Structures are given as C-alpha cells and as structure tokens.
Amino acid sequence: MIEVIVYRRHSAECPHKTSKDQKRSCDCKVWVSWNKNGTQVQKSAKTRSWNLAAEYAHQLETQFNDAELGRAPAPGAAKTVKDAIDLFLDAKRSEGLSPDTVYRHEQITKLLLDFCNREGVLFIKDLTLAHLTTWQAQWTLKAPQARRSRQEKVRNFLKYCLSSGMILTNPAVNWKSVKVKFSDQNIRALEPQEYEKILSSIEKTKMTDVNKARIRALMQLQRWSGLSLVDAVCLSKDELRREGGTFRVVTDRQKTGMFINNIIPTSLGEELLKIKNGNPKFFFWSGSTTAEDAPSYFQKLYRKVFRAAGIEESSHAFRHTFAIELLKSGVDVRSVSKALGHSSVAITERFYSRWCKGQQNMLDDVLTRAWK
C-alpha cells in the first residue's frame, strides 16, 4: 500500500522553516511525496492550503491503492480541475476563436476553478451536479441572459471533458437550464431624435475614423434592413445587390436560415461601398472568427456610442425600430415577418403584437359587425 506524505516546501526567507506545526506555521507552498517501487516521487499540490493538499493526498492514495488492487485505472488517467481547464482552453485557442471569446472562456473557467478550490474538488471526475447547483446559487449575475450564457459555457467545458475521456458521465446533463422569460414590455422603437442622437454621438467617441465610419454604416444597416447584428456584421459584399439606383440586401439569416430580400436607401448602399475592411469579401467581418463570435468586437463599439449618447440600449434596438415603424405605418404583419427573416408569423406576433395595426383594425371591424 502506498502512503502519500504532505509537507511544506519553505522559501529561504520563511521564518517558520524549523517549525513543527507544518499545517499553520506559514503560507508556503504545499507538496506531496510517495514511494513507488523504490522510487521517491515529489509533486506540488498546487495549493498553499494544508487541508486541500491533504485531500489531494487522500485522493492519490485511493487511486494508487485501488489501481494496485485492480479496482480502478492508474492515476495517470485522472485529471485535476485545473489540468482539465488548461486542456480545454488550449483546444479553444487552437480553434482560431476571437480573443474576446477565448477571454470569456478563461474568465468563466477561472470562476469554476476558484469554486472547486473552495469546495475541495481537486479532480474533474469528482465534480457533481450538486456542486454545479451550489455554485450557480452563488452567482451575482442579475440578467437571466448573462446567467444562461455562463451556464452554456460551463456545459461546453464539461462536454469537452466527456469527449476527451476525462469524465465518464457529464454532471451537467440534468443541470436545470436558466430560463429567460419573454416580455415585450422592454421592446420599443427608437424615437427619431434618439436615432439621430446616437448617430451624431459616434463622433464624440475616441474610436478611429475608420471604426467611426464602420459603426455609422452598421447601425444604419440594421435600422433600414432589419438585420440582427450578427447578420449585419457577416454581410458579404456580394449580398448587397445594386439594380440601377436601387440597393437591396439579399441574404440568409444565420439563426433561422430564412431568406431575406430587403431594399435599403440608396445613400446607405453607397455608404456601405465606401467602408474599409481588411477582408475584401465582407463589409465588416474579419472572417477570422466564427460567425457566432463575429459581433463581439462591434458590440463593444456600440456600447461606447450608446454611452456617449446617454441612451441605454442594445444593437437590437435598430431591428426593433425597423419592425415597429413598418407595423405602425400599416404594413401587414406577414410582410414584416418575411422582412425580419422570422421562421413563422407567430414569432413576429409574439414580439410585436402591440403594433400590429392592420390586424387590430380587422378585429375592430369584426367586432363592430357582430354588435350590429
């Protein structure tokens, strides 16, 4: 049977080098050692906590002895939470994702690692559903969308661990998803003066002149074509069609795959053609990230503009404005649904039923006739 010894490796300046109380004498790093087949092995416990190191030593002893008795695989197959996270992040970096996306994965996995260290979870195989739900209860995020985004990234990490053989079962399989309740109360159209204020505030920011021109064109593209930010950012130059003096956006939505064929103001079309971009195929997208991650850079620039304008909004405000103004002017909801690229009219009605003037008029006529 193998015994794993816990000890502190004191620094040269440590005044407690000769202290017998190794547990609490100082904050020097803790190591473990064991003897196997006549060979002495020393390894850092990667912690300064004596209790965490003792738990780590116990885990090692259990694995060594179970393996010796044929009850479990050799300990080399077990990965610490930190090892698993490092491998996962290496895999993400190799995918060519944008720095912002990799950074978000780094931040969220660091929070998970901090939690595991507090709870004494050293090996990824020992992370349970109970741990995940306990950790989730400690999150300080208020927005449901942000909580769900964090949860999805943790799930992505654990799926990687499962596919890599680091865990035999995924503890997140039955992790209850964060619900994002829908409410149309926060959906509104930008007032004309707000829209103009946002555009004029671009000049107040410290962005480069190139980025100012890109953001101005991008915001107008969303407002007058109804595209979501990801669709607008990923619009390729061959998806802007010119027919005489008429410009139209012809594309498929990233989210639904639905076909969009919307005309836009001529002045906007000409402004788009003047946009400078490193990738000659696209107006805005660098092409070096996934389409899903492409908007992250522009979201940051949008936030700068909104702050300069003193208006609390998001990129979707331009899409909402496009839809609501059409409905308010009497355009049929089916036509608006098609212009937005929704997969069904029911989705359009769910978001914008309050502004479906044509349908309300029809209902009023039906009720009036019924009364008579």
matplotlib code that plots the C-alpha trace (Angstrom):
import matplotlib.pyplot as plt

x = [0.0, 1.3, 1.2, 1.3, 3.0, 2.0, 4.7, 5.5, 8.4, 9.5, 11.1, 14.6, 13.2, 10.5, 10.8, 8.9, 11.3, 12.0, 8.5, 6.9, 3.5, 3.6, -0.2, -0.5, 3.1, 3.2, 1.7, 4.5, 3.5, 2.4, 3.9, 3.2, 5.5, 5.3, 7.5, 6.6, 8.6, 11.6, 11.4, 10.7, 8.2, 7.7, 4.9, 3.5, -0.1, -0.6, -2.0, -0.9, -3.8, -2.9, -6.4, -6.7, -3.3, -4.3, -7.5, -5.4, -3.0, -6.0, -7.3, -3.9, -3.7, -7.1, -6.3, -2.9, -4.3, -7.4, -5.3, -3.0, -6.0, -7.5, -10.4, -9.7, -7.4, -4.0, -4.0, -2.4, -5.9, -7.3, -7.1, -7.4, -9.9, -7.0, -5.5, -8.9, -9.4, -5.9, -6.5, -9.9, -8.5, -5.7, -8.3, -10.3, -7.3, -6.5, -9.9, -9.0, -11.6, -11.6, -9.5, -12.8, -14.4, -11.3, -11.2, -14.8, -14.0, -10.9, -12.9, -15.7, -13.5, -11.4, -14.5, -15.3, -11.8, -12.0, -15.2, -13.7, -10.7, -13.0, -15.1, -12.0, -12.9, -9.5, -10.3, -12.7, -14.2, -15.4, -17.4, -21.1, -24.5, -24.8, -21.6, -22.8, -26.1, -24.4, -22.0, -24.9, -26.7, -23.6, -23.6, -24.1, -25.2, -28.7, -29.6, -31.0, -29.3, -25.9, -26.6, -27.7, -24.6, -22.3, -24.1, -23.8, -20.0, -19.7, -21.6, -19.4, -16.4, -17.9, -18.8, -15.2, -14.1, -16.6, -15.5, -11.8, -12.4, -11.6, -15.0, -17.3, -20.5, -21.4, -22.7, -24.4, -26.8, -29.5, -28.5, -31.7, -31.4, -31.6, -34.9, -35.2, -38.7, -40.0, -41.7, -42.5, -42.6, -38.9, -39.3, -39.7, -38.8, -36.1, -37.6, -36.4, -34.5, -32.9, -31.8, -30.2, -28.6, -27.0, -25.5, -24.2, -22.6, -20.3, -18.1, -17.9, -16.2, -12.4, -12.7, -10.6, -12.0, -12.3, -14.2, -16.5, -17.4, -18.0, -20.2, -22.2, -22.9, -23.5, -26.1, -27.9, -27.8, -29.6, -32.2, -33.1, -32.7, -33.9, -30.9, -29.7, -26.2, -24.7, -26.3, -25.3, -21.7, -21.4, -23.0, -20.8, -20.3, -22.0, -25.1, -25.6, -27.2, -27.4, -30.2, -29.8, -30.3, -31.8, -29.8, -31.1, -29.8, -30.1, -29.0, -30.0, -30.3, -27.6, -30.1, -33.0, -31.7, -34.7, -34.2, -34.2, -34.5, -35.0, -34.3, -32.4, -31.9, -29.6, -27.5, -26.9, -25.9, -23.4, -22.0, -21.6, -19.5, -17.0, -16.4, -12.8, -12.2, -9.2, -11.2, -12.2, -15.2, -17.1, -18.1, -17.4, -16.3, -12.7, -13.5, -11.0, -13.6, -16.8, -19.9, -21.3, -18.4, -18.1, -20.4, -18.5, -16.0, -18.7, -20.9, -18.1, -18.0, -21.8, -21.7, -19.2, -21.6, -24.7, -22.7, -21.7, -25.4, -26.6, -29.0, -29.3, -30.0, -28.5, -27.9, -31.3, -33.0, -32.3, -34.0, -37.0, -37.3, -37.3, -40.2, -42.3, -42.2, -43.4, -46.2, -47.2, -47.4, -49.9, -47.6, -49.1, -47.5, -46.9, -44.8, -42.9, -42.3, -40.7, -38.6, -37.2, -36.5, -38.6, -39.4, -43.1, -45.6, -46.3, -42.8, -43.3, -46.7, -45.2, -42.7, -44.7, -48.4, -48.9, -48.1, -50.0, -52.3, -53.7, -54.8, -56.3, -58.3, -59.6, -60.6, -62.3, -64.3, -65.3, -66.5, -68.4, -70.3, -71.0, -72.6, -74.9]
y = [0.0, 3.5, 6.3, 9.9, 12.4, 16.1, 18.7, 22.3, 23.5, 26.6, 29.6, 30.6, 33.7, 31.9, 32.3, 29.1, 26.7, 24.9, 25.0, 21.6, 22.9, 22.4, 22.9, 26.5, 27.8, 29.7, 30.2, 28.5, 26.0, 22.5, 19.5, 15.7, 12.8, 9.0, 6.0, 3.6, 0.6, 2.0, 5.4, 8.6, 10.9, 14.6, 16.7, 20.1, 20.0, 23.4, 25.0, 26.7, 25.2, 22.3, 20.9, 21.0, 19.3, 16.6, 15.9, 15.7, 13.3, 11.2, 11.1, 10.0, 7.3, 6.0, 5.9, 4.2, 1.6, 0.9, 0.5, -1.9, -4.0, -3.8, -1.7, 1.4, 2.7, 4.1, 7.6, 9.0, 8.9, 11.3, 15.0, 17.8, 20.5, 22.8, 20.3, 19.9, 23.6, 24.1, 21.4, 22.9, 26.4, 25.1, 23.5, 26.7, 28.7, 26.2, 26.8, 30.3, 32.0, 35.7, 36.9, 38.1, 34.7, 32.9, 35.5, 34.8, 31.1, 31.9, 34.0, 31.6, 28.5, 30.5, 31.2, 27.4, 26.6, 29.0, 27.4, 23.9, 25.0, 26.4, 23.1, 20.8, 19.4, 18.5, 16.1, 16.9, 13.4, 14.4, 17.4, 16.7, 18.2, 19.2, 21.2, 23.0, 24.0, 25.2, 27.3, 28.7, 29.8, 31.9, 33.8, 37.5, 38.0, 39.5, 39.3, 35.9, 36.1, 36.5, 33.6, 31.4, 32.4, 31.4, 28.1, 27.3, 27.9, 25.6, 23.0, 23.4, 22.8, 19.6, 18.3, 18.6, 16.8, 14.0, 13.6, 13.7, 10.8, 12.9, 12.1, 9.1, 11.0, 14.6, 16.2, 19.0, 16.7, 17.2, 20.8, 22.8, 25.4, 29.1, 30.4, 33.7, 34.9, 36.8, 40.2, 42.7, 45.5, 46.3, 46.2, 49.6, 51.7, 54.4, 57.8, 59.7, 62.2, 59.3, 57.6, 60.9, 61.5, 58.0, 58.6, 62.0, 60.7, 58.5, 61.5, 62.0, 58.7, 58.0, 55.4, 55.7, 57.4, 54.0, 52.5, 55.5, 55.1, 51.4, 51.8, 54.5, 52.3, 49.2, 51.0, 52.3, 48.9, 47.4, 50.2, 50.2, 46.5, 44.9, 42.7, 41.4, 42.4, 39.0, 39.1, 42.7, 42.1, 39.0, 40.5, 39.8, 42.3, 40.0, 40.0, 43.8, 43.9, 47.0, 47.4, 50.8, 53.2, 50.6, 48.7, 45.5, 43.2, 39.5, 37.0, 34.1, 34.6, 33.0, 32.0, 30.6, 30.2, 32.2, 34.2, 38.0, 40.3, 43.9, 47.1, 49.8, 53.6, 54.4, 56.7, 53.8, 51.4, 53.9, 54.4, 50.7, 50.5, 53.0, 51.0, 49.9, 46.4, 44.1, 41.2, 42.1, 39.7, 41.3, 44.8, 44.4, 40.9, 39.9, 36.3, 35.0, 34.1, 32.0, 33.8, 33.5, 35.4, 38.0, 40.6, 40.7, 43.4, 45.6, 45.2, 46.9, 49.8, 50.1, 50.4, 53.3, 55.1, 54.4, 55.8, 58.9, 59.4, 58.8, 56.2, 52.7, 50.4, 47.5, 46.7, 45.0, 48.4, 49.1, 45.9, 46.6, 50.1, 48.7, 46.3, 48.6, 51.5, 49.3, 47.9, 51.4, 52.6, 49.7, 47.1, 43.7, 41.5, 38.7, 41.1, 42.3, 38.7, 38.0, 41.1, 40.2, 36.6, 35.0, 31.3, 32.0, 34.8, 33.6, 34.7, 38.2, 38.5, 37.4, 40.2, 42.9, 42.2, 45.6, 47.3, 45.1, 47.9, 46.1, 43.1, 45.3, 47.1, 43.8, 42.7, 46.1, 45.6, 42.0, 43.1, 46.1, 43.9, 41.4, 44.1, 45.1]
z = [0.0, -0.9, 1.6, 0.3, 2.6, 2.8, 3.6, 3.1, 0.9, 2.7, 1.0, 2.0, 3.8, 5.7, 9.5, 10.1, 8.4, 11.6, 13.0, 13.8, 13.1, 9.3, 8.9, 10.1, 10.5, 7.3, 3.8, 1.8, -0.9, 0.0, -1.7, -1.6, -1.9, -2.1, -2.7, -5.5, -6.5, -4.6, -6.4, -4.4, -6.2, -5.2, -6.6, -6.0, -4.6, -6.4, -3.3, -0.1, 1.8, 4.0, 4.0, 0.2, -0.1, 2.5, 0.4, -2.7, -1.0, 0.1, -3.5, -4.7, -2.1, -3.0, -6.7, -6.3, -4.0, -6.0, -9.1, -7.3, -6.3, -9.8, -8.8, -10.9, -13.7, -12.9, -11.5, -14.6, -16.2, -13.6, -14.3, -11.8, -12.5, -13.4, -15.8, -17.5, -17.8, -19.2, -21.9, -22.7, -23.1, -25.3, -27.5, -27.7, -28.7, -31.4, -33.0, -34.1, -32.0, -31.4, -28.3, -26.7, -27.0, -25.5, -22.8, -21.8, -21.6, -19.5, -17.0, -16.5, -16.1, -13.6, -11.6, -11.7, -10.6, -7.7, -6.6, -6.8, -4.7, -2.0, -2.0, -2.1, -5.5, -6.9, -9.8, -12.6, -12.2, -8.7, -9.9, -9.4, -10.3, -6.6, -6.9, -10.1, -8.5, -5.3, -7.4, -9.5, -6.4, -5.5, -8.9, -8.6, -12.2, -12.3, -16.0, -17.0, -20.4, -18.7, -16.3, -19.2, -21.2, -18.3, -17.8, -21.5, -21.4, -18.4, -20.3, -23.2, -21.0, -19.5, -22.9, -23.8, -20.7, -21.5, -25.2, -24.1, -21.6, -18.5, -17.1, -17.6, -17.1, -17.6, -14.3, -16.3, -18.2, -15.7, -14.7, -15.0, -17.6, -16.7, -18.0, -19.8, -19.5, -22.5, -22.1, -24.9, -22.3, -23.0, -26.8, -28.3, -31.4, -31.1, -31.4, -34.5, -32.3, -30.3, -33.5, -34.8, -31.4, -31.5, -34.9, -34.0, -30.8, -32.8, -33.4, -29.6, -29.1, -29.2, -32.0, -35.1, -38.1, -39.8, -37.0, -36.8, -40.4, -39.9, -36.9, -38.5, -41.6, -39.5, -37.3, -40.3, -42.0, -39.0, -38.9, -42.6, -43.4, -40.1, -39.9, -36.5, -35.5, -36.5, -39.9, -40.5, -39.4, -41.5, -44.6, -47.6, -50.5, -53.0, -50.8, -51.5, -54.9, -57.0, -59.6, -61.2, -58.4, -56.0, -53.4, -51.8, -49.1, -50.2, -47.6, -45.4, -41.6, -39.5, -36.8, -38.9, -42.4, -43.7, -46.9, -46.7, -49.6, -48.5, -50.3, -48.4, -49.0, -51.9, -49.8, -47.3, -50.2, -51.4, -47.9, -47.4, -50.6, -49.1, -46.0, -45.4, -44.2, -44.1, -45.6, -49.2, -49.1, -46.2, -45.3, -41.6, -40.6, -40.5, -41.4, -38.8, -36.2, -36.2, -37.4, -33.8, -32.3, -35.1, -33.4, -30.1, -31.2, -32.6, -29.5, -27.6, -30.0, -29.9, -26.1, -26.4, -28.7, -26.5, -23.5, -25.5, -26.4, -22.9, -24.1, -22.6, -25.5, -27.4, -31.1, -31.3, -30.8, -34.5, -35.6, -33.3, -34.8, -38.3, -37.4, -35.3, -37.7, -40.5, -38.4, -37.2, -40.8, -41.5, -43.2, -42.8, -40.1, -42.6, -44.8, -41.7, -40.6, -44.0, -43.9, -40.5, -41.6, -38.8, -39.3, -38.7, -38.3, -34.8, -33.7, -35.2, -33.4, -30.2, -30.2, -31.9, -31.5, -29.8, -33.0, -35.5, -36.6, -39.6, -37.5, -34.8, -37.5, -38.8, -35.3, -34.7, -37.9, -37.0, -33.5, -34.9, -37.4, -34.7, -32.5, -35.3]

ax = plt.figure().add_subplot(projection="3d")
ax.plot(x, y, z, "-o")
ax.set_aspect("equal")
plt.show()
